[in-house]
């Protein structure tokens, strides 16, 4: 059982050829009700037996996660979907052929086999097949579907390394499988198929344009851009609460002209520094030189024209500001195109409403 003062074991595994004995041990721990953090192609997940309400409740305790925030169930193959979901629209099989294994979670009806701790009390459940050898091997070894949100304290930047997991959850979970850094760097896309048409509830690794090649037009829920309906229950992780946030408050600057964005950041940074605040700046390789020599703590998070590079560095960059001890973070936005939609969704959530348009 996970307790606040337990000792968290870290087992290093080869992502290409995971050690079978280590995976078996972790699988037994999951099957018997333990919590295991493990790598996926997106971020590290915190797994529990999705059929065991008590085990799943342990995820919420370890993370400090709101109880109405639903989880995603991870399975090892589309072939087992019929075991857990009794209402599978035909389009699911087309999506599975294109995107599974991969960073796409599908919200479906007919998952009543799962306890409300998994579904957040909704009549739907989100399911995906991860594209990571360690994750797949672990699910197979456990022999059960695995409920797994990101393996971080609730509201914090998601973990893309085992070290990030331990920063947040050491002493709260029993085991971390260390398979090296995650590749993609942002979570899966959550696509709702439970209504009249497909709706993106959370943008992620499967981009809208690719989904539309299979489905035709795909809507985007207003909450993706920070317009959640007050008092509504979140239908997906990442919809309602402030997420992905470093310890210092983050202010997001949005605009089409990178030069104007940088000018706006420099103006605010100067005022804040004059007040004695230590300023962090979240920038990209094209604009980072504009901040040189001014005494700010600048973190370069990839190339603004290559959103995959930004996604891969996003959470590690936000966590770096914690180590730098800044008082405030001023962050540049990017165009919300392709994977940029997911990056901007995460930055807006991290900002918690502190957005400046220039």
N, C-alpha and C positions, 0 to 999 in steps of 0.2 A: 504494500500500500504506500502511495506517495504521501509524504509528510513534509512539513516546512523545514524540518531539521534532518531529512534523510541525506545520505551521501549519494551524489549523482555520479554514476560510472560513465566514462567516455571510452567507447570502443572504436578504434580506427579500422575502417574497412576500405578495401580497394573497390572503387566505384565500377571499374571494368569487370572485375572478377571477385565479387564479395565472398569472403570466407564463409563457407556453409555452416560451420559450427557456431560462429558468432551470430549469423542470421537466425539459426534455429533457436539459440538462447533468447534472442530478442523476440522471436515469434511466440515462444512459450510465455514470455512475460506479458505480451499483448493479450494472448488468448486467456490468460489467467487474471486479467483485470488490471494490469500495470499500464503505465504511461511510458511510451518510447518516442523520443525525438529522432527524426530520420531525414535524410536529404531527398528532395525531389528535384526535378528539372527547373522548378520555379523558385521556391524558397524551402527552408526546412519546415517540416510539419511536426506537430505534436499528436501522436496517434494513440487511440484507445479502441478497444473492441466496440464497434458501432452497435452491436446487439445487446450490450451490457450497460444498462442505464447508470449503474453505480460507477463503472469505469469512466463513462463519458462525463459524469458529473465531476470527476477528478480533473478533467481538462479545465473546466470552468474555475475550479478552486486554484489550480496551479497558475493559471493565467490572470486571474482576477477578471474574468470575462463576463459581460452582462448575460443573464440567463436567457434573454429573448433573442440572442444573436445566433442564428443557425450555423450548423457545421456542414462540411462537405465530406461525403463518404467516398473513400478510395477503394476501388476493386482492381483486380489484376488483369481482367480481360472483359471485353464486351459480352463474351459468351456466358458469363455468370449473371448478367444483368437481370435475366428472368427470375432468378432466385429471390430477388429482393424488391423488384418493381413489377406490379401487375397491370400497369397502364402505360404501355410503351408505344408512343406514336411512331409510325413507320419512318418518319424523317430521322429518328434517332440513329437508325442503322446507317443512313447515308452520312450523317455527321461522324459516327464512330469510324466508318471506313476512311474518312479523310483526316480526322483529328485525334483519334485514340490509337495508341497511347499519346498523350500530349496535354497541353495546358488549356483544356476546355472542360468546364463543369456544366452539366445539364440539370436544370430544375424540372422535376417530373412529379406527377401525381401518382398515387398508388404505392407509396412506400410505407404503408402502415406497420410493417414489420419492425421499423425502427422506433425507439422510444422518443418521447417528446424532447428529451435532452439533446437529441441529434437535430431534430427539425425545428427547434425553437417554438414548438407548439403549433406549427403550421401544418397544413394538409399536403405539403410538398416536401421533397428532399432533393438535394443536389448530389450528383454522382460524377466521378471522373476516374479515368485510368491514367495514372502518372507515367511519364516517360523517363524513368530513372531506374537503372538496374537494381540498386539497393532497395528502393521503395517497392518495386515489383516482387523482388525476392522475399522481402519482409512480409508482404501481404500473403504470399503463397505459403510461407512458413507458418504464419499465424492461423491460416485456414478460416479467417473471418473477415468481413468487410471492416475497414479501418476508418473511423471518424478522425479527421485531422485538420484543425486550423493551423495557422502559422505558429511556430514554437517560440513565441515571445510573450513577454508580459503584455496584457491587453493595452492597446493604444500606442505601443512603442513601434519603432521601425521593425519590419519583419526581418528574420535572421536569414542570411545567405551563407553563413558558415557555422560550424559547431561552436566556435568561440562565442558568436553572438547569442546562441541558445544559452550557453552557460552564463553569460553576462546577466541574463534575465531570470533564468530558471534553475540555476544551480541550487541544490538543496530542496527543490520542490518536485523534482521528477527523478525516477530511478535510473534512467539509461539514455544516453545519446549515442547514436551511430554516426561517427564522423566519416563522411564520404567525400570530404573536400568541399570547395565552394559550389553553390548552385550556379547553373549556367545562365538561365534567362534573367533572373533577378527580380521579377514581379510575379504576383500570383496568377492563377488561371483566370481566364474569362468565365464569368458566370452567365449562362444563357438560359432564360426562362422559356420553357416550352409548355407551360401548364395553362396558358391562356389561349386567346384567339390567334395570336401570331408571335413569332420569336422576338424577345426583348432582351437586350444586354442589361443585366443588373449591375455587373462589375466588369469593366474592361480589363483585359489581361493579355496573356501570351497569344491567344487566338484572335487575330484582329478582325474588325468588322468587315473589311473588304473581302477577306478570305471566306468568312461565314456567308456572305451574300452570294458568293460564287456557287454555293450549295443550296442556299435557301431562298434566294431573291432578297427583297428588302427586309432589313432587320432594324427594329426600333432600338433606341437607347433610352433607358429610364431617366427621367429628370434628375434623380438623385445622383447620377454619375457626375453631374456638374455642380453638385452641392445644393440641389433644390429638393431635398427630401420633404415629404409632407409631415407637418408637425403632428406628433402623437401616433404616427403609423408604426406598425411592426416591421422591422427590417426583413425583407424576403431573401436576403443574401448577406454573407459576410461583407463588411466594408461599406454598408449603405447608410447607416444612421449615425454612428458615433465618430468622434475624432479618432483617427487611426494614424499609424506610421509616424508618430511625432517624436522628434528628439526632445531632450529635456528643456532646452531653451525655446522660447516662443519663436515661431517661424512666420515671416511675412513673405507672401508670394507676389512677385511683380510679373504681370502679364502684359504682352503687347506684341505687335507684328514686327516692330523695328528693334533689333537687338541693341543698337546704340542708344535709343531712347530708354530702353529698359535699364541698361547699365547706368545711364545718367541719373535716372530716378533712384536707383540703388545707392549711387555715390552721394547724392544729395541727402538721403535719409541717413546713410552711414556717417556722414560728417556731423550731422546734428546729434546722433546717438553717441558718437565718440566724444563730442564736446561735453556731453553730460556724464562722461566717465564710464560709458558702457563698452564692454568688449564685444566687437562686432564680428560675426562670421558671415561670409558670403559664399553662397552655393552658385557656382558659375560653370561655364563650359569652356572648352579649349579656345574657342574663337574670341571670347570676351575676357578671359582671365587676365591677360596682360593689362587691361584697363585699370585693374585694381592694384597693380604692383606698386610697392614702395609707399603705401599709405597706412601701413600698420594694421590692416585687417587680416583676419584668419580666413584665407580663401581655400576652398575645397573645389577641385575641378572634377566634375562628374560627367566625363565623356564629351562627345561632339554633338552640338545641338541639331545638326543635320543628320545624325545617325542615332535615332531614338533607341535602337537596340543597345548601343554603347551606354546611353544614359540609364536605361533600365537595369543593365548589369551592375552598375555602380551606385544606383540610387540609395538603397538602404545602408550600404556600407558607408557612403558619404554622409548621410544624416547621422549615423552613429559616431562618425569621426568628430563631429562638432561636440559631442558629449565629452570626448577625451580632451578636446581643445579648451573646454571650459568657457565657452562664449556665453554672453548674456542674451544675445538676440541673433537670429539668423535672417538674412535677407537673401531670398532665392529667386533666381531667374526661371521663368517658365519657358516652355518650348511649344511649337505648333502641335495641336492635339490631333495629329494625323497618324494613322497606323498605330504602332506601339506607343506613339506619343500621347494617345488618348489615355492609356493606362498610366503613363508617367504623370500626366497632369492631374488625373483623378487622385493619385497618391499624394501629390504635392498639395492639392487643394484640401484633402483630408488632413494632412499634417498641419496646414495653416489654420484649420479650424475657423474659417471665415475671415482671416486676416489677408485679404487679397487686394492688391493695388493694380488698377489698369492704367497704363501709360501710353 
